């Protein structure tokens, strides 16, 4: 038995049954409870202390714990698998999205290049179209035609052609790009300085009346040069 | 322990041995406890108190912060056509070290699902074919002992995906953004361009840089030593906010037409430069601002530095006769004169010792005020304008915006040159009446006519229509309040006189069938840089339709060669204004033209 039991329960030997009060019931002389014997307690069934610890059934607990552990692990495994699966799907969809975006951008760029006025003019000229020399207006309510509409003639020349966008131009080197930037800033600074200072008054002689026919708005005289930019 | 234990040893020896055993057990127990305490203490210190900040250090080592770059906003024209946008491009790079590690490599052919072995030379040949480069160049770039080298830059995504599909070991691609301008030089002076490092250098790209630049985002995740993302670790994504889209008031088609017309004028007269401005009268919106030899923002280096800006706002010229309308407006607004006031104009007019003559010799003429504007007489203008004091003349022109910045969002705008009256000399106080001795930008002069067309209310020229944020919110730029310069009646009188310039005056070639038009010619002597005068600035500013003006077109040509009397901007005006009226479906005029008498009996 356990150490605790050993220390608290005193060792016995032999029979632990209590000694009955009121004599031996198996004595001769008839009923011992009647007569001269003193009134005694009701006799109880003799009890004997069983000195042994009841055996616990360990097997179901171990099994249930084991099953619990297995269940937890499998739950974690399932979650990981689904997360990883989701990641694969995510990567595939993201790749698809970026591919679509790239092709969308390429198509949009192609479209804007074709919509640019220069390419429209070039296509129209290639088809043999000419600009309209005259235009007219139709008032739909009164059905009146104003203006001076004439049929187009094949020899109408268009205005000067502006060159199309050069979108594949080589990127400028850092040094060259610094050049335009600084020269622009220089020009702006010069311009600001010139506008702030009052131009010196220049005294010019007699008004040039002779080239009157060629110079409509003559002023001659003491007009100070305002530092006009000849750019 | 029962006395009758199975231990054969009994008695005192057993008792002694038991005691020793118990002692050893106690000692072992104490030693174990001590170790346990040490381990538990260390555990508490590391896990609980974290004395060495090891958890933090480990997390820092695992954490990777990836930048999500923001896309720069687009610039659109009034109809939504793209003028500037950022596109995705790739640089094809090579790790020369890695490339030399694979003299042969396996490649799975996606079509047939077969594994083919290629040599390095074959791989490089395939790469050269895809990139359309000579194979020696590619091999040279890919051979060496550097870990990073460029094979080619700025490749389209389609080519990049072809390169990736080849699977040549050691070849990688790097994403870049590139700014393209699909319209090229159409509107290039307004849109501006970027430098090679992406900083804006001109135009709307520069002034609206804050709105166009977005805010980069970041993605913070944790990765293991081999770079694989730990899926259960927290991922924090701050999305990138793309730049706002700037929508301009400029109409790309009219801008193109105006640029063509300006270039044509420049070539025809071998001029230095020319500009054409188209302004919407009622709103002040700039429909077109055309320059000659405009920069193509895709390749700004190819254009001379002087041509990379917008001359309409930066070039300062003496306007000449177009300023005369301000003088008569000031006089009429004060009630001193009206278009039919009789003025006797001598051949030359002398005042304060200064003599003024006209462009053509004439005798004494009995002119109305309309006639003085109609034939652009300096003498008559001085006679009318001297009714104002110099301060009044100054204030009148300042109200029209002369000498002040218009506030248009373009860099390099000049306020012009307009001295205060105390600095005027005896001649200048009269020459400013006919636009000499004062310098203005073509935009300032155009806005004078916008004021007259808009019943005397001057508006701020507006170049930007709206901003669109990355989430789609559109914020329209509100129209700035106008400045009342002259009364509506004075403005009407001005318009009548301007119409008479075309119907009765010196601009008979200005006509658009179906519409009433009016305007003013201008021929100013251009000052030379050394103080004298050299060449001319020839201009014409007109408006249409005169019954209710909707658009102002200003044509300025600098230093046209040849006989100045032969230089006319009338046809250019007709072309451009006709195009504008047709594009916006402006109803033709239904009222008869105004023909104010130029002379009186």
Contacts between the chains, C-beta under 8 A, distances in Angstrom:
chain1	res1	chain2	res2	distance
A	6	B	1	7.9
A	80	B	231	7.9
A	80	B	232	8.0
A	83	B	231	5.2
A	83	B	232	7.1
A	84	B	231	6.6
A	87	B	229	8.0
A	87	B	231	5.8
A	99	B	161	7.5
A	101	B	88	8.0
A	102	B	88	6.4
A	102	B	157	3.9
A	102	B	158	7.5
A	102	B	161	7.5
A	103	B	157	7.8
A	103	B	158	7.7
A	105	B	87	5.7
A	105	B	88	6.2
A	105	B	157	7.2
A	106	B	156	6.7
A	106	B	157	6.5
A	106	B	158	6.0
A	108	B	82	7.9
A	109	B	87	6.1
A	109	B	180	7.0
A	109	B	182	7.0
A	112	B	81	7.1
A	112	B	82	4.7
A	112	B	85	7.8
A	112	B	182	3.8
A	112	B	183	7.9
A	113	B	182	5.3
A	115	B	81	6.1
A	115	B	182	7.7
A	116	B	182	5.5
A	116	B	183	4.9
A	116	B	184	6.7
A	116	B	186	6.9
A	116	B	252	8.0
A	117	B	183	7.2
A	117	B	186	5.7
A	117	B	252	6.3
A	117	B	253	5.9
A	117	B	256	3.8
A	118	B	183	7.9
A	118	B	184	6.5
A	118	B	186	7.0
A	118	B	256	7.5
A	121	B	256	8.0
A	134	B	513	7.2
A	135	B	513	7.8
A	135	B	578	6.1
A	135	B	582	5.6
A	136	B	513	7.1
A	136	B	514	6.7
A	137	B	514	5.0
A	137	B	587	7.7
A	137	B	588	4.6
A	139	B	587	7.7
A	139	B	588	7.4
A	146	B	513	7.1
A	146	B	514	3.8
A	146	B	588	4.6
A	147	B	513	4.2
A	147	B	514	3.6
A	147	B	588	6.7
A	148	B	513	3.9
A	148	B	514	7.6
A	158	B	260	7.8
A	159	B	257	7.6
A	159	B	260	3.8
A	159	B	261	6.0
A	159	B	263	7.5
A	159	B	264	4.8
A	159	B	575	7.9
A	160	B	260	5.4
A	160	B	263	4.4
A	160	B	264	4.8
A	160	B	267	6.4
A	161	B	260	7.5
A	162	B	184	7.6
A	162	B	185	5.9
A	162	B	186	6.4
A	162	B	256	6.5
A	162	B	259	5.7
A	162	B	260	6.1
A	162	B	263	7.1
A	162	B	294	7.9
A	163	B	184	6.9
A	163	B	185	6.8
A	163	B	296	7.4
A	164	B	184	5.6
A	165	B	180	7.8
A	165	B	181	6.0
A	165	B	182	5.6
A	165	B	183	6.1
A	165	B	184	2.9
A	165	B	185	7.5
A	165	B	296	6.4
A	165	B	298	5.7
A	166	B	184	6.6
A	166	B	296	5.8
A	166	B	298	5.1
A	166	B	299	5.3
A	167	B	180	4.8
A	167	B	181	7.3
A	167	B	182	6.8
A	167	B	184	7.9
A	167	B	298	5.3
A	168	B	154	8.0
A	169	B	296	7.8
A	169	B	298	4.9
A	169	B	299	3.6
A	169	B	302	7.7
A	171	B	153	7.4
A	171	B	154	6.7
A	171	B	196	5.8
A	172	B	195	7.8
A	172	B	196	5.0
A	172	B	299	7.9
A	172	B	300	7.4
A	172	B	301	4.9
A	173	B	196	6.6
A	174	B	196	5.2
A	174	B	197	6.6
A	176	B	196	7.8
A	176	B	301	5.5
A	177	B	195	4.3
A	177	B	196	4.1
A	177	B	197	7.4
A	177	B	201	7.7
A	177	B	300	8.0
A	177	B	301	7.3
A	178	B	195	7.3
A	179	B	301	7.8
A	179	B	305	7.7
A	180	B	195	7.8
A	180	B	201	6.4
A	180	B	300	5.6
A	180	B	301	6.5
A	180	B	305	5.7
A	180	B	308	6.1
A	181	B	195	5.7
A	181	B	199	7.9
A	181	B	201	4.7
A	183	B	305	4.1
A	184	B	201	6.4
A	184	B	202	6.2
A	184	B	305	6.4
A	184	B	308	6.2
A	184	B	309	6.7
A	184	B	411	8.0
A	184	B	412	7.2
A	187	B	305	7.0
A	187	B	306	7.2
A	187	B	309	7.5
A	187	B	314	7.9
A	187	B	412	7.3
A	188	B	314	7.6
A	188	B	411	6.9
A	188	B	412	4.5
A	191	B	314	6.5
A	191	B	316	7.4
A	191	B	412	6.9
A	191	B	414	5.5
A	192	B	414	7.7
A	194	B	417	7.9
A	195	B	316	7.0
A	195	B	414	5.8
A	195	B	415	6.2
A	195	B	416	7.1
A	195	B	417	5.5
A	198	B	419	5.8
A	198	B	423	6.0
A	199	B	417	7.3
A	200	B	531	7.3
A	201	B	425	6.1
A	202	B	531	3.6
A	202	B	532	7.0
A	204	B	532	6.7
A	207	B	355	6.5
A	207	B	357	7.0
A	209	B	357	6.2
A	212	B	357	6.4
A	212	B	358	7.9
A	212	B	359	7.1
A	212	B	360	7.1
A	212	B	361	6.0
A	213	B	360	6.8
A	213	B	361	7.8
A	213	B	565	7.3
A	214	B	563	6.4
A	214	B	564	5.9
A	214	B	565	7.0
A	215	B	359	6.9
A	215	B	525	6.6
A	215	B	536	7.9
A	215	B	564	6.9
A	216	B	321	7.8
A	216	B	358	7.7
A	216	B	359	2.8
A	216	B	360	7.2
A	216	B	376	7.1
A	216	B	523	4.7
A	216	B	564	6.5
A	216	B	565	7.0
A	217	B	320	5.2
A	217	B	321	5.7
A	217	B	359	5.8
A	217	B	376	7.2
A	217	B	378	6.1
A	217	B	434	6.4
A	217	B	435	7.8
A	217	B	436	7.0
A	217	B	523	5.5
A	217	B	524	6.2
A	217	B	525	6.7
A	218	B	356	7.9
A	218	B	357	5.4
A	218	B	358	7.7
A	218	B	359	7.1
A	218	B	378	7.3
A	218	B	525	7.4
A	219	B	356	7.4
A	219	B	378	7.5
A	219	B	427	7.6
A	219	B	431	4.9
A	219	B	434	7.6
A	219	B	436	4.5
A	219	B	437	7.5
A	219	B	525	6.6
A	220	B	533	7.9
A	221	B	354	6.7
A	221	B	427	4.5
A	221	B	431	7.5
A	222	B	425	5.6
A	222	B	426	8.0
A	222	B	427	5.0
A	222	B	428	7.3
A	223	B	427	7.1
A	223	B	428	6.8
A	223	B	431	6.1
A	223	B	436	5.8
A	223	B	437	5.1
A	223	B	527	6.9
A	223	B	533	7.3
A	224	B	428	7.5
A	224	B	437	7.2
A	224	B	531	7.5
A	225	B	527	4.1
A	225	B	528	6.7
A	225	B	529	6.9
A	225	B	530	7.3
A	225	B	531	4.5
A	225	B	532	7.3
A	226	B	316	6.9
A	226	B	318	7.1
A	226	B	417	4.2
A	226	B	438	7.8
A	226	B	439	4.3
A	226	B	527	6.3
A	227	B	316	7.9
A	227	B	417	7.4
A	227	B	529	7.4
A	228	B	316	5.8
A	228	B	317	6.1
A	228	B	318	7.1
A	228	B	439	6.3
A	228	B	526	6.5
A	228	B	527	5.2
A	228	B	529	7.5
A	229	B	314	7.6
A	229	B	315	5.8
A	229	B	316	6.2
A	230	B	272	6.7
A	230	B	529	6.4
A	230	B	559	7.8
A	231	B	273	7.6
A	231	B	306	4.0
A	231	B	311	7.6
A	231	B	315	6.9
